[in-house]
Amino acid sequence: MDSSIYQCVYLFLFCMRSGDCVKPLLERRSVRRFEDRPVPLETLLEAVDVARHAPSAYNRQPWEFILITRRETLRRLAETAAGGAPLRYAPAGVAVVGDTRVSPHTYVIDCSIAATYLWLALHCLGLGAVWIEVYGNERAEELLRVPPGKRLVALFAVGWPAVRPRPTPRRSLEELVHLEEYGKHLEP
C-alpha cells in the first residue's frame, strides 16, 4: 500500500502538537459531483485501512466494508436511497456494514465512527465523498447481499472532486454549548 495515507496520519499527529490538527476536519466537505475517472482500488484500501483503526466499544470492531466500482451497482443503489443521486455519477462507493451479533447495542455507533474515519481518510487522499443515508434500507442491503445478522450502516459515493464546495454557515458556540446543565449558555 502507498505510504501517503500514513504520511497524512503522521502529519495529522504532528499538527496536533502545533495546533493545526483541526485543519483537515474543517476543510472536509460533502462532495456530490465527481470527475469521470476511476478511483484505484489501492486508494480505497488505504482509506479503509485508516477506518479500521477507529475506536469501538470493548474494541469489538463490528465493521466490514464493501468496495463498489461497478456502474450498474452504483446506479441501482442510487435508486434505492433518498439522496442517492451522487452514486449515479460516482466512480466508486464504499459501504460500511455492522455485525449485530458482535456488538448488538453499539454497532451503529461503532460503524458510524469508522465511517467518519473513512470519510476523513478519503479527504486526506484527495478524494471527495458524500454520506448516503441507507441505514435500515433493506433494498440496498439485498442489492449488496448483506447477510442476516449484519446491517448496512453507511454508504459513500466516492470520487475525484469535480468541484470544491464552499464552507456552509455553522451555528455559533453560544447557541450550542451549555455550561454544567442544559439552558446555561455561554455568554457572547
Backbone torsions as a table, in degrees:
resi	resn	phi	psi	omega
1	MET	NA	144.8	178.7
2	ASP	-62.0	144.8	-177.3
3	SER	-85.3	1.5	-175.2
4	SER	-61.9	-36.0	179.9
5	ILE	-68.9	-35.3	177.8
6	TYR	-68.2	-34.9	175.2
7	GLN	-64.3	-39.4	178.1
8	CYS	-63.6	-44.4	178.6
9	VAL	-63.6	-43.0	177.9
10	TYR	-60.5	-44.8	179.2
11	LEU	-61.2	-41.6	178.8
12	PHE	-60.8	-46.0	-180.0
13	LEU	-66.2	-39.3	176.5
14	PHE	-62.8	-43.0	-178.8
15	CYS	-63.9	-28.4	178.0
16	MET	-57.8	-38.9	-179.3
17	ARG	-73.1	-32.2	-176.3
18	SER	-90.2	-5.2	179.2
19	GLY	92.6	1.0	-178.4
20	ASP	-101.2	14.6	-174.6
21	CYS	-65.4	-21.3	-176.8
22	VAL	-83.1	-9.9	-175.7
23	LYS	-54.6	-52.4	179.0
24	PRO	-62.4	-31.1	179.4
25	LEU	-68.3	-39.4	-178.2
26	LEU	-79.2	-23.4	-177.8
27	GLU	-88.0	-18.6	-178.5
28	ARG	-65.5	137.1	177.4
29	ARG	-132.9	156.8	171.7
30	SER	-75.9	121.5	-178.7
31	VAL	-108.5	125.8	-176.9
32	ARG	-115.2	-6.4	179.2
33	ARG	-124.8	131.8	-171.7
34	PHE	-127.0	152.5	172.1
35	GLU	-68.4	153.4	-180.0
36	ASP	-88.4	70.9	175.5
37	ARG	-148.6	146.4	-174.8
38	PRO	-69.8	156.5	173.0
39	VAL	-103.2	121.1	-179.2
40	PRO	-60.8	142.0	177.4
41	LEU	-54.4	-39.5	-179.2
42	GLU	-59.7	-36.5	-179.8
43	THR	-69.6	-42.3	176.5
44	LEU	-62.5	-39.9	179.7
45	LEU	-66.0	-34.6	176.5
46	GLU	-61.0	-43.1	179.9
47	ALA	-66.5	-41.7	178.2
48	VAL	-65.4	-35.3	178.3
49	ASP	-60.1	-37.2	175.5
50	VAL	-70.8	-45.1	-176.4
51	ALA	-59.3	-33.6	-178.2
52	ARG	-69.3	-10.7	176.9
53	HIS	-90.9	6.6	178.8
54	ALA	-64.4	151.8	175.7
55	PRO	-73.9	154.7	176.0
56	SER	-149.0	156.7	179.3
57	ALA	-59.9	128.4	179.4
58	TYR	57.0	20.7	-179.0
59	ASN	53.7	37.8	-177.6
60	ARG	-78.9	-20.6	176.1
61	GLN	47.3	63.6	-173.4
62	PRO	-80.1	15.2	-173.1
63	TRP	-99.8	153.0	167.7
64	GLU	-139.9	162.0	-174.4
65	PHE	-129.2	139.2	174.6
66	ILE	-114.4	120.7	177.6
67	LEU	-95.1	127.7	-172.6
68	ILE	-122.4	123.2	177.1
69	THR	-129.4	-8.7	178.2
70	ARG	-72.1	125.0	-178.2
71	ARG	-56.8	-43.0	-177.1
72	GLU	-63.7	-40.8	178.5
73	THR	-64.6	-44.2	179.1
74	LEU	-62.0	-41.5	178.9
75	ARG	-63.1	-44.3	-179.6
76	ARG	-67.0	-37.5	175.8
77	LEU	-63.7	-38.5	179.1
78	ALA	-59.0	-34.3	-179.3
79	GLU	-74.9	-20.5	-176.0
80	THR	-88.6	-20.0	-170.3
81	ALA	-115.4	136.4	170.5
82	ALA	-64.1	132.7	-177.7
83	GLY	76.7	15.4	-175.8
84	GLY	-85.0	-0.6	-175.8
85	ALA	-51.4	-39.8	-179.4
86	PRO	-57.9	-24.2	179.0
87	LEU	-65.0	-28.5	-179.6
88	ARG	-61.0	-32.3	-173.0
89	TYR	-111.2	-4.5	-179.4
90	ALA	-77.3	140.1	176.1
91	PRO	-76.7	-12.3	-179.3
92	ALA	-153.3	163.7	173.4
93	GLY	-142.5	153.8	174.8
94	VAL	-132.6	125.3	177.1
95	ALA	-105.9	141.4	176.2
96	VAL	-110.6	121.9	-176.6
97	VAL	-113.4	133.6	179.6
98	GLY	-107.4	144.1	178.6
99	ASP	-94.3	111.4	-176.6
100	THR	-72.7	-18.7	179.8
101	ARG	-83.1	-35.5	-179.6
102	VAL	-70.7	-41.0	-177.9
103	SER	-139.4	74.7	-173.5
104	PRO	-61.7	-28.9	-177.1
105	HIS	-99.6	-19.1	-172.5
106	THR	-124.8	4.0	-174.6
107	TYR	-60.5	-34.9	-179.5
108	VAL	-66.5	-44.3	178.8
109	ILE	-66.2	-48.7	-178.7
110	ASP	-59.2	-45.8	-179.2
111	CYS	-70.2	-30.2	176.2
112	SER	-68.0	-36.6	175.7
113	ILE	-66.1	-45.0	177.8
114	ALA	-61.8	-38.0	177.9
115	ALA	-63.7	-38.8	178.2
116	THR	-66.5	-41.8	175.0
117	TYR	-58.7	-44.2	178.9
118	LEU	-58.4	-47.6	-177.4
119	TRP	-60.0	-44.7	179.5
120	LEU	-68.4	-37.3	177.3
121	ALA	-64.9	-41.8	177.0
122	LEU	-58.2	-43.4	178.1
123	HIS	-61.0	-45.9	-179.9
124	CYS	-62.7	-25.8	179.2
125	LEU	-87.6	3.1	178.5
126	GLY	89.7	3.3	179.5
127	LEU	-89.9	159.9	172.6
128	GLY	-111.6	155.4	179.8
129	ALA	-157.8	157.9	172.5
130	VAL	-137.9	139.0	180.0
131	TRP	-80.5	122.8	178.6
132	ILE	-100.1	127.5	-177.3
133	GLU	-72.5	114.7	-179.2
134	VAL	-133.9	-1.7	-176.7
135	TYR	-59.0	127.8	-178.7
136	GLY	82.0	5.0	-178.6
137	ASN	-86.1	96.6	-175.9
138	GLU	-66.6	-32.8	178.7
139	ARG	-64.0	-42.4	178.4
140	ALA	-65.8	-40.7	178.1
141	GLU	-61.8	-41.5	178.0
142	GLU	-63.6	-44.3	-179.1
143	LEU	-59.3	-38.7	-179.4
144	LEU	-91.0	2.5	178.3
145	ARG	57.4	41.7	177.0
146	VAL	-69.7	123.1	-174.4
147	PRO	-75.8	164.5	175.4
148	PRO	-57.1	145.6	-179.4
149	GLY	88.1	-4.3	177.4
150	LYS	-126.2	150.6	-178.6
151	ARG	-132.8	142.1	174.2
152	LEU	-76.3	117.6	-176.3
153	VAL	-101.0	-39.7	-176.6
154	ALA	-147.1	154.1	176.4
155	LEU	-144.6	132.3	-179.8
156	PHE	-117.7	134.5	164.2
157	ALA	-84.2	131.0	-172.0
158	VAL	-132.5	141.0	175.1
159	GLY	-179.5	-178.8	176.1
160	TRP	-78.9	125.3	-173.9
161	PRO	-61.0	130.9	173.2
162	ALA	-85.3	-22.6	178.1
163	VAL	-139.9	157.3	175.4
164	ARG	-112.5	99.1	-178.1
165	PRO	-60.3	146.2	177.8
166	ARG	-78.6	158.4	175.9
167	PRO	-61.7	145.5	176.7
168	THR	-100.8	154.0	-180.0
169	PRO	-60.2	146.1	178.1
170	ARG	-123.2	149.6	176.4
171	ARG	-66.3	151.3	-178.2
172	SER	-75.1	157.8	175.9
173	LEU	-59.0	-36.3	-179.3
174	GLU	-61.2	-29.9	178.0
175	GLU	-78.9	-28.3	-170.1
176	LEU	-99.6	-25.7	-170.9
177	VAL	-101.8	132.5	175.2
178	HIS	-116.5	140.4	-179.1
179	LEU	-102.0	118.9	175.5
180	GLU	71.2	-37.6	178.3
181	GLU	-155.2	159.3	-177.8
182	TYR	-62.1	136.4	177.5
183	GLY	102.2	-16.3	177.6
184	LYS	-96.2	91.3	-175.1
185	HIS	-80.6	161.0	171.0
186	LEU	-64.0	149.6	174.0
187	GLU	-83.0	137.6	178.9
188	PRO	-67.1	NA	NA
